[in-house]
Amino acid sequence: MSPEQTDREFIVFNRLEYGIRAAIKLIRRYVQHYSCDSVRKIIYRWAPPCENDTESYIAYVTTKVGIMESEHIKHDDMFTICKIISAMAQVESQMKIPAEDIQDVWIKYF
């Protein structure tokens, strides 16, 4: 985390790599410990309807990833989780982070 947090609602990281690492850890935790084992369940937890247009978010991510919204995801499915994070980064911050770059972070840290 950056020593200077400029956003009261979201954590700011020193390097993109650290933000990606945090996203990987969080999504894997959702899947493994909270039974959020589909795009629908992940997005509902990450971006609840009381704060977001969750249905549009789900539709965007499933289209980008190429899976059904209720398709089962395992916590160690690097390829699928990295695609999900790539699509989520686009929604959250308009950042285009290729899934391959996210996979590089996964391989480095996990």
N, C-alpha and C positions, 0 to 999 in steps of 0.2 A: 504494500500500500504506500501511496505517496504520503510523506510526512505532513504535507499541507492538503487537507481535504476541503475542496472548494464547493462541493455539492453536498447539501444537507441530507439528501435522500439516497444518493448512490456513492459507492466507494470509488475513489480515483486511484489508479495504479501508476507507478513510475514508468512502466513499460507495457506495451500491448501484450507481450508474452505473458506477463503476470496476470493480466485480466483474463486472457484465454485460459490459463491454468486454473484460475478461480472458477471460471464457467464450467470447465470440464469436471472439476471436483464437485461442484454443486449439482450439475445434471446427473452425474453418476450417483451421487448421494440420493437425489430424488428417486432414481430408479431402484437402487438397492435397498434403501431404508424406508421409503415412504410409498412404495408401490406405484410410483408415477412412471409406469412402464410403457407409455405410449405418448405420441406427440400431444394428443388431447390432454392427458393428465399432466404432462410436463408444463405445457403452456398455461393450463388452468392454475397451477401452483405458482408459476413464475409471473404471470400477468393476469390476475383474477378479473372477472367481468366487472367488479365494482370499480375498477380503475382503468380498464382497457376494453377495446373492441376485440375480445378474446376469440370470437368465431372467425373474424377476418385474419387474425394472427395465426390461428390454427390452419386455416385454408392456405395462407401464404407458405408456411413452413412445410406442410405436407406436399404442396406442389413443387417446391424447390428440392425437397429431399427425395420425392418420388415414392412415398409410402402412404398407406392409408392412415387416417388419424388414430385409429384404434389398434394398429399393428403393434404387436409385442416387441419391446426393445429390451435387450439385456445390458446390464451395467458395463460389461466389457466389450460391447460392440463398437469398437473405435470408429469404424467407417460411418455408421449411421449417426452416432452421437456427434461426430465432428461435422457432418452435413447439417444436422439440426442446429448446432451452435453457429455455424456459418450463416444459416438463414435467419436465426434469431438476432445476430449482430446487425444484419441488414435492417431488420425491423426496428431494433432498439436504437441504433445510432447511425443508420445509413452507411455503415462501413461495409465494404465488400472485402471480406476476409475469406480467401479460398479454403475449402475444407482441407486441402493438402497442407496448408500452413498450420491449421489447427492440429492436424495429425502429427506434424513435426513436434509441436509442444507436448502432445500426449506421449509420444515416444520418448522425449527427453525427460519428462517428469514421472511417468507412470509405467 
